[in-house]
């Protein structure tokens, strides 16, 4: 098994976005991909040269031989920008070069393109102007409309390209590297499969290739290399002709979804179901998440129908709020979120000035306080309610303020922290290393509709919880019982 050189520190690798895939993991993924291609009746991948355009230490090229995708090293080609790590099996052709900029003979001639491109690091920000201009003219991924079709881009848009995720550019690079019928196997961060920002690129992929399978890896796969990034392996088969738009995609086409690890699973879904959900991550599509929704006897409506304000606190690069010893405003952070409400003693005081203290960020009694990220807060469903304070209180940039109209916030809090709500949150949140929940995902959460009597009862129970007279679980138990879930 190949490994990164000892001189490569974790700090250096992180700056370059280098997290190398264990060979045994890559081999298992390629073997599974061959079975998936066979199951769907698509061409095999073992009849021609293979390319890894970001080969790093050569682990995926090693796996190509181990999985039987190629018989000799002479069939293997690898590109990597870092000559200190670039390597591959005996006989393979390894070139030290930027895999995004080196095209020409590397376009459309390969039977397969496989690998694990960089996810972050400096991305393309350090490229000289001529390199950025070359990317701008050669790549479509950074300038797509919702249907996955390239739109014209003005020269002023080059700044957007410099901030564009490098892994997304490599998706296009991998697809363009293979010939019609060629296979793409690419390990990508979870964000590609579930973020709305990546939806145009997913649509572009469907125009250019058949979606074969998505395999989610265990969370600790890369723990030994210094990251806990959540990743999935995408398998594609290049179309013989590019479809005119995403509407031309066959929604009935089968797609295979796998999850590896202790709770491994496999299922076959239709492409239409993925498109409707707007997500390709296998965990999202497991049937278990809808069990409580299906059993609920109350009607369900999207939370967004009742949201008046949804925001998080100010973000100003290079600045933090000025702390003061008295007066000022209370700064509500995730540390202040408690089962019984906002722990005012855990809130530092900040100077009452913009941008950190503005009316939009100020909590009002009855607002819900929603940690929007983090394993110990959002990851543990730590939501609470604010019931007032002797001083103005504002949320920080990691905490959402959620104001409702026409629906008891105590009832909603109990619903979101009940199994019915928690399953939806766990299903929905995502992130490369830290769970996140977007505004759109919060608005889409379904909540059961209470009668007036149930809403009043929820408010009464919450008042007792806030005063320490009852445990929080009694509020979620009230929702469970009313929904017929006990």
C-alpha positions as CSV (number, residue, x, y, z in Angstrom):
1,X,0.0,0.0,0.0
2,X,1.3,3.4,-0.9
3,X,1.2,6.2,1.7
4,X,2.1,9.9,1.9
5,X,5.8,10.7,2.6
6,X,6.6,11.3,6.3
7,X,7.7,14.8,5.5
8,X,4.2,15.8,4.4
9,X,2.7,17.3,7.5
10,X,-1.1,17.4,8.1
11,X,-0.9,21.2,7.9
12,X,0.7,21.1,4.4
13,X,-1.7,18.5,3.2
14,X,-4.7,20.4,4.4
15,X,-3.5,23.6,2.7
16,X,-3.3,21.7,-0.6
17,X,-6.5,19.7,0.0
18,X,-4.6,16.5,0.0
19,X,-6.2,13.6,1.8
20,X,-5.1,10.3,0.3
21,X,-7.5,7.4,0.0
22,X,-6.5,4.0,1.6
23,X,-5.8,1.5,-1.2
24,X,-8.1,-1.1,0.3
25,X,-10.9,1.4,0.4
26,X,-10.4,2.4,-3.2
27,X,-10.2,-1.2,-4.3
28,X,-13.5,-2.0,-2.6
29,X,-15.2,0.9,-4.3
30,X,-13.9,-0.1,-7.8
31,X,-15.0,-3.7,-7.3
32,X,-18.5,-2.5,-6.3
33,X,-18.6,-0.1,-9.3
34,X,-18.0,-3.0,-11.7
35,X,-20.9,-4.9,-10.2
36,X,-23.1,-1.9,-10.5
37,X,-22.2,-1.4,-14.1
38,X,-23.0,-5.1,-14.8
39,X,-26.3,-4.9,-12.9
40,X,-27.5,-2.0,-15.0
41,X,-26.3,-3.5,-18.2
42,X,-23.8,-0.7,-19.0
43,X,-20.4,-1.2,-20.7
44,X,-17.5,-2.4,-18.5
45,X,-14.5,-0.2,-17.9
46,X,-11.6,-2.5,-18.6
47,X,-10.8,-2.0,-22.3
48,X,-8.3,0.9,-22.6
49,X,-6.2,3.4,-20.8
50,X,-7.1,4.7,-17.4
51,X,-6.5,8.2,-16.0
52,X,-6.4,9.8,-12.5
53,X,-6.1,13.5,-13.1
54,X,-5.2,14.2,-9.4
55,X,-3.4,11.0,-8.5
56,X,-1.5,12.1,-5.4
57,X,0.3,9.1,-4.0
58,X,-1.2,6.7,-6.6
59,X,-3.6,4.9,-4.3
60,X,-6.4,4.8,-6.8
61,X,-4.1,3.7,-9.6
62,X,-2.9,0.9,-7.3
63,X,-6.6,0.0,-6.7
64,X,-7.3,-0.1,-10.5
65,X,-4.9,-3.0,-10.8
66,X,-6.1,-4.7,-7.5
67,X,-9.7,-4.5,-8.6
68,X,-9.0,-5.8,-12.1
69,X,-9.9,-2.7,-14.0
70,X,-6.5,-2.9,-15.7
71,X,-4.0,-5.7,-16.1
72,X,-0.7,-3.8,-16.3
73,X,0.7,-0.5,-15.1
74,X,1.3,0.6,-18.7
75,X,-2.5,1.2,-19.0
76,X,-2.4,3.8,-16.2
77,X,-1.8,7.5,-16.4
78,X,-1.6,9.9,-13.5
79,X,-1.4,13.7,-13.1
80,X,-0.6,15.6,-10.0
81,X,0.6,19.1,-9.3
82,X,2.8,18.0,-6.4
83,X,6.0,16.3,-7.5
84,X,6.8,15.5,-3.9
85,X,4.0,12.9,-3.7
86,X,3.1,12.1,-7.3
87,X,3.6,8.3,-7.9
88,X,1.9,5.2,-9.2
89,X,2.4,1.5,-9.9
90,X,5.4,0.2,-11.8
91,X,5.0,0.9,-15.5
92,X,2.4,3.7,-15.1
93,X,2.9,7.1,-16.7
94,X,3.0,9.8,-14.0
95,X,3.3,13.4,-15.0
96,X,3.8,16.3,-12.6
97,X,1.3,18.8,-13.9
98,X,-1.9,20.6,-12.9
99,X,-4.7,18.1,-13.7
100,X,-7.2,20.9,-14.4
101,X,-5.0,22.8,-16.9
102,X,-3.4,19.7,-18.6
103,X,-6.0,18.7,-21.2
104,X,-5.3,18.1,-24.9
105,X,-4.3,14.4,-25.1
106,X,-6.0,13.8,-21.8
107,X,-9.5,14.7,-23.2
108,X,-12.0,12.1,-24.3
109,X,-9.6,9.3,-24.9
110,X,-9.7,7.2,-21.7
111,X,-11.8,4.1,-20.9
112,X,-12.0,5.3,-17.3
113,X,-11.1,8.2,-15.1
114,X,-10.9,7.4,-11.4
115,X,-9.6,9.2,-8.3
116,X,-10.0,11.4,-5.3
117,X,-9.5,15.1,-6.3
118,X,-8.6,17.8,-3.8
119,X,-11.6,19.2,-1.9
120,X,-10.4,22.5,-0.4
121,X,-7.1,24.0,0.4
122,X,-6.1,26.9,-1.7
123,X,-8.2,25.7,-4.6
124,X,-7.5,27.8,-7.7
125,X,-6.9,31.0,-5.9
126,X,-3.2,30.9,-6.4
127,X,-3.3,30.5,-10.1
128,X,-1.7,33.3,-12.2
129,X,-4.1,35.3,-14.3
130,X,-3.4,33.3,-17.5
131,X,-4.1,30.1,-15.6
132,X,-7.4,31.4,-14.3
133,X,-8.3,32.6,-17.8
134,X,-7.6,29.2,-19.2
135,X,-9.9,27.6,-16.7
136,X,-12.6,30.1,-17.5
137,X,-12.6,29.3,-21.2
138,X,-12.2,25.5,-20.9
139,X,-14.7,24.8,-18.0
140,X,-18.4,25.2,-17.8
141,X,-19.0,24.0,-14.2
142,X,-18.5,27.5,-12.7
143,X,-21.1,29.2,-15.0
144,X,-24.1,26.9,-15.3
145,X,-27.8,27.7,-15.1
146,X,-30.3,25.7,-13.1
147,X,-30.8,23.2,-16.0
148,X,-27.0,22.5,-16.1
149,X,-26.4,24.4,-19.3
150,X,-23.4,26.8,-19.7
151,X,-24.2,30.5,-19.7
152,X,-22.0,33.2,-21.0
153,X,-19.8,34.8,-18.3
154,X,-18.4,38.3,-18.3
155,X,-14.8,38.9,-17.5
156,X,-15.9,40.4,-14.1
157,X,-17.1,36.9,-13.1
158,X,-13.6,35.6,-13.0
159,X,-13.6,36.4,-9.2
160,X,-16.4,33.8,-8.8
161,X,-14.3,31.2,-10.6
162,X,-11.4,31.9,-8.2
163,X,-13.7,31.0,-5.3
164,X,-15.4,28.0,-7.0
165,X,-14.9,24.6,-5.3
166,X,-12.0,22.9,-6.9
167,X,-13.6,19.5,-6.4
168,X,-16.5,20.7,-8.6
169,X,-14.1,21.7,-11.4
170,X,-12.6,18.2,-11.2
171,X,-16.0,16.6,-11.7
172,X,-16.1,18.2,-15.2
173,X,-12.5,17.3,-15.7
174,X,-13.2,13.6,-15.0
175,X,-16.2,13.4,-17.2
176,X,-14.5,15.1,-20.2
177,X,-11.5,12.8,-19.8
178,X,-13.4,9.6,-20.9
179,X,-14.8,8.6,-24.2
180,X,-18.4,7.7,-24.9
181,X,-19.2,4.6,-22.8
182,X,-16.2,5.4,-20.6
183,X,-16.6,5.1,-16.8
184,X,-16.0,7.8,-14.2
185,X,-15.4,6.9,-10.6
186,X,-14.8,9.9,-8.4
187,X,-14.7,10.3,-4.6
188,X,-16.4,13.6,-3.7
189,X,-17.3,15.6,-0.5
190,X,-20.9,15.2,0.7
191,X,-21.6,18.7,-0.3
192,X,-21.6,17.8,-4.0
193,X,-24.4,15.3,-3.5
194,X,-26.8,17.4,-1.3
195,X,-26.1,21.1,-1.4
196,X,-28.4,23.3,-3.5
197,X,-25.4,25.2,-4.7
198,X,-24.2,22.1,-6.6
199,X,-27.6,21.4,-8.2
200,X,-26.6,23.0,-11.6
201,X,-23.5,20.8,-11.7
202,X,-25.5,17.7,-10.9
203,X,-27.8,18.6,-13.8
204,X,-24.8,19.1,-16.0
205,X,-23.5,15.6,-15.1
206,X,-26.9,14.0,-16.0
207,X,-26.7,15.7,-19.4
208,X,-23.3,14.2,-20.1
209,X,-23.4,10.8,-18.3
210,X,-25.6,8.1,-17.0
211,X,-25.7,8.1,-13.2
212,X,-24.8,4.5,-12.2
213,X,-24.4,4.6,-8.4
214,X,-23.5,6.6,-5.3
215,X,-21.7,4.9,-2.4
216,X,-21.4,6.6,0.9
217,X,-18.2,5.9,2.9
218,X,-18.0,5.6,6.7
219,X,-17.4,8.9,8.5
220,X,-13.9,7.8,9.8
221,X,-12.5,6.7,6.4
222,X,-10.0,9.6,6.3
223,X,-9.5,10.0,10.1
224,X,-6.0,8.7,9.8
225,X,-5.1,11.4,7.3
226,X,-6.3,14.3,9.4
227,X,-9.9,14.9,8.4
228,X,-13.4,13.6,9.1
229,X,-14.8,14.7,5.8
230,X,-17.9,12.9,4.8
231,X,-17.6,11.5,1.3
232,X,-19.3,9.4,-1.3
233,X,-18.1,7.6,-4.5
234,X,-19.8,8.6,-7.7
235,X,-19.9,6.2,-10.7
236,X,-20.9,7.5,-14.1
237,X,-21.0,6.1,-17.7
238,X,-20.4,8.7,-20.4
239,X,-23.3,9.2,-22.8
240,X,-22.7,8.9,-26.5
241,X,-24.4,12.3,-27.0
242,X,-24.9,15.2,-24.6
243,X,-28.6,15.8,-23.8
244,X,-29.9,19.3,-24.6
245,X,-31.1,19.9,-21.1
246,X,-31.9,18.2,-17.8
247,X,-35.5,17.7,-18.9
248,X,-34.4,15.2,-21.5
249,X,-33.0,12.8,-18.8
250,X,-35.0,9.6,-18.3
251,X,-36.5,9.9,-14.9
252,X,-37.3,6.1,-14.8
253,X,-33.6,5.1,-15.1
254,X,-32.5,3.1,-12.1
255,X,-29.7,4.3,-9.8
256,X,-27.9,2.2,-7.1
257,X,-27.3,3.7,-3.7
258,X,-25.0,2.1,-1.2
259,X,-23.8,2.9,2.3
260,X,-20.6,1.2,3.7
261,X,-19.9,0.7,7.4
262,X,-21.6,-0.8,10.4
263,X,-25.1,0.1,9.2
264,X,-24.3,-0.7,5.5
265,X,-27.3,-0.8,3.1
266,X,-28.1,-0.9,-0.6
267,X,-31.1,0.1,-2.5
268,X,-32.3,0.8,-6.1
269,X,-34.1,4.1,-6.7
270,X,-35.2,6.0,-9.8
271,X,-33.4,9.0,-11.1
272,X,-36.7,10.8,-10.9
273,X,-36.8,10.3,-7.1
274,X,-33.3,11.8,-6.8
275,X,-34.2,14.8,-8.9
276,X,-37.4,15.4,-7.0
277,X,-35.5,15.4,-3.7
278,X,-32.7,17.5,-5.1
279,X,-30.2,15.2,-3.3
280,X,-28.1,12.2,-4.3
281,X,-26.7,11.3,-0.9
282,X,-27.7,7.7,-0.1
283,X,-28.4,8.3,3.6
284,X,-31.1,10.9,2.7
285,X,-33.1,8.3,0.7
286,X,-33.3,5.5,3.3
287,X,-36.9,4.7,4.0
288,X,-36.5,4.8,7.8
289,X,-36.6,8.6,8.0
290,X,-40.3,8.8,7.1
291,X,-41.6,6.2,9.6
292,X,-42.9,8.8,12.1
293,X,-44.3,11.1,9.5
294,X,-46.2,8.3,7.9
295,X,-47.7,7.3,11.2
296,X,-48.6,10.8,12.4
297,X,-52.4,11.2,12.8
298,X,-52.3,15.1,12.7
299,X,-52.0,17.0,9.4
300,X,-48.5,18.1,8.5
301,X,-47.3,21.4,7.1
302,X,-43.9,22.9,6.2
303,X,-42.5,25.0,8.9
304,X,-41.7,27.7,6.3
305,X,-45.5,28.5,6.2
306,X,-45.2,30.0,9.7
307,X,-41.8,31.6,9.7
308,X,-41.7,35.4,10.0
309,X,-37.9,35.8,10.5
310,X,-35.1,33.4,10.0
311,X,-31.6,34.7,10.3
312,X,-28.2,34.3,11.9
313,X,-26.0,36.9,13.4
314,X,-23.6,39.2,11.7
315,X,-20.4,37.9,10.0
316,X,-17.7,40.5,9.3
317,X,-14.4,39.2,8.1
318,X,-11.5,40.1,10.4
319,X,-13.8,41.6,13.1
320,X,-15.4,40.4,16.3
321,X,-17.9,42.2,18.5
322,X,-16.3,44.3,21.2
323,X,-16.9,42.9,24.7
324,X,-18.0,45.1,27.5
325,X,-18.3,44.4,31.3
326,X,-21.7,46.0,31.7
327,X,-24.7,47.4,29.8
328,X,-24.5,46.5,26.1
329,X,-26.2,43.5,24.6
330,X,-26.2,39.8,25.5
331,X,-24.4,37.8,22.8
332,X,-26.3,34.4,22.4
333,X,-23.9,31.7,21.2
334,X,-24.4,27.9,21.0
335,X,-23.0,27.6,24.5
336,X,-26.0,29.4,25.9
337,X,-28.5,26.9,24.4
338,X,-30.0,24.8,27.3
339,X,-33.0,22.5,27.5
340,X,-34.9,25.0,29.7
341,X,-34.1,28.1,27.5
342,X,-31.3,30.5,26.9
343,X,-28.7,30.5,29.7
344,X,-28.2,34.2,30.1
345,X,-25.3,33.7,32.4
346,X,-23.4,32.0,29.5
347,X,-23.9,35.0,27.2
348,X,-21.1,37.6,27.1
349,X,-21.9,41.2,26.8
350,X,-21.0,43.1,23.6
351,X,-21.1,46.7,22.6
352,X,-24.5,47.7,21.2
353,X,-23.3,48.7,17.7
354,X,-23.7,47.5,14.1
355,X,-23.2,45.1,12.5
356,X,-23.3,42.7,15.4
357,X,-26.2,44.3,17.2
358,X,-28.9,45.2,14.7
359,X,-32.7,44.8,15.1
360,X,-32.9,41.8,12.8
361,X,-30.6,39.8,15.0
362,X,-32.3,40.7,18.3
363,X,-34.3,37.9,19.9
364,X,-37.9,38.6,21.0
365,X,-39.8,36.5,23.6
366,X,-41.0,33.3,22.0
367,X,-38.3,33.1,19.3
368,X,-36.7,29.7,18.8
369,X,-32.9,29.6,19.0
370,X,-31.4,27.0,16.6
371,X,-27.7,26.2,16.5
372,X,-27.1,25.9,12.8
373,X,-24.1,23.7,12.8
374,X,-21.8,21.6,15.1
375,X,-21.8,18.0,16.3
376,X,-22.4,18.9,19.9
377,X,-25.3,21.3,19.2
378,X,-27.2,20.8,16.0
379,X,-25.8,17.3,15.9
380,X,-27.6,16.6,19.2
381,X,-30.8,18.4,18.4
382,X,-30.1,21.1,20.9
383,X,-32.8,23.7,20.1
384,X,-34.5,25.9,22.6
385,X,-36.7,29.0,23.2
386,X,-35.9,32.5,24.3
387,X,-38.3,34.0,26.8
388,X,-36.8,37.4,27.4
389,X,-33.9,39.1,29.1
390,X,-33.2,42.3,31.0
391,X,-31.0,43.5,28.2
392,X,-31.2,43.2,24.4
393,X,-30.0,39.8,23.2
394,X,-28.6,39.1,19.7
395,X,-27.6,35.8,18.1
396,X,-24.1,35.1,16.9
397,X,-23.2,33.9,13.4
398,X,-23.5,30.2,14.4
399,X,-27.0,30.5,15.8
400,X,-30.3,31.0,14.0
401,X,-33.1,33.3,15.2
402,X,-36.4,31.7,14.2
403,X,-39.6,33.8,14.7
404,X,-43.0,32.3,14.1
405,X,-46.4,33.6,13.3
406,X,-49.7,31.7,13.7
407,X,-48.2,28.7,15.5
408,X,-47.0,28.1,19.1
409,X,-43.2,28.1,19.2
410,X,-43.4,25.8,22.3
411,X,-45.3,23.3,20.2
412,X,-42.9,23.6,17.3
413,X,-39.9,23.2,19.7
414,X,-41.5,20.0,21.1
415,X,-42.2,18.7,17.6
416,X,-38.7,19.4,16.3
417,X,-37.1,17.7,19.3
418,X,-39.5,14.7,19.1
419,X,-38.6,11.6,17.0
420,X,-40.8,13.0,14.2
421,X,-38.8,16.2,14.0
422,X,-35.4,14.8,14.9
423,X,-35.6,12.2,12.1
424,X,-36.2,15.0,9.6
425,X,-33.3,17.0,10.9
426,X,-30.9,14.1,11.0
427,X,-31.9,13.2,7.5
428,X,-31.5,16.7,6.2
429,X,-28.4,18.2,7.8
430,X,-25.1,17.8,5.9
431,X,-21.6,19.2,5.7
432,X,-18.1,18.1,4.8
433,X,-17.0,17.7,8.4
434,X,-19.6,19.5,10.5
435,X,-23.4,19.0,10.3
436,X,-25.2,22.1,8.9
437,X,-28.8,23.0,8.2
438,X,-29.6,25.6,5.6
439,X,-32.5,28.0,5.7
440,X,-34.3,26.1,2.9
441,X,-33.9,22.9,4.8
442,X,-35.3,24.4,8.0
443,X,-38.3,25.8,6.1
444,X,-39.0,22.4,4.5
445,X,-39.3,20.6,7.9
446,X,-42.8,19.2,8.4
447,X,-44.6,20.0,11.7
448,X,-47.9,18.5,12.9
449,X,-50.7,21.0,13.3
450,X,-52.1,21.2,16.8
451,X,-55.5,22.2,18.0
452,X,-55.8,25.4,20.0
453,X,-56.0,23.3,23.2
454,X,-52.9,21.3,22.3
455,X,-51.0,24.6,21.6
456,X,-52.0,26.0,24.9
457,X,-51.0,22.8,26.7
458,X,-47.6,23.0,25.0
459,X,-47.1,26.6,26.2
460,X,-48.0,25.6,29.7
461,X,-45.6,22.6,29.7
462,X,-42.8,24.8,28.4
463,X,-43.4,27.4,31.1
464,X,-42.9,24.6,33.7
465,X,-39.8,23.4,31.8
466,X,-38.3,26.9,31.8
467,X,-38.9,27.2,35.5
468,X,-37.3,23.9,36.2
469,X,-40.5,22.2,37.3
470,X,-40.6,19.6,34.5
471,X,-38.1,17.8,32.3
472,X,-38.0,18.8,28.6
473,X,-38.9,15.3,27.5
474,X,-42.5,16.0,28.7
475,X,-42.9,18.6,26.0
476,X,-41.8,16.2,23.2
477,X,-43.9,13.4,24.9
478,X,-47.0,15.7,24.6
479,X,-46.3,16.0,20.8
480,X,-45.7,12.3,20.4
481,X,-48.9,11.4,22.2
482,X,-51.0,13.9,20.2
483,X,-49.5,12.6,16.9
484,X,-50.4,9.0,17.9
485,X,-46.7,7.9,18.0
486,X,-46.6,6.4,21.5
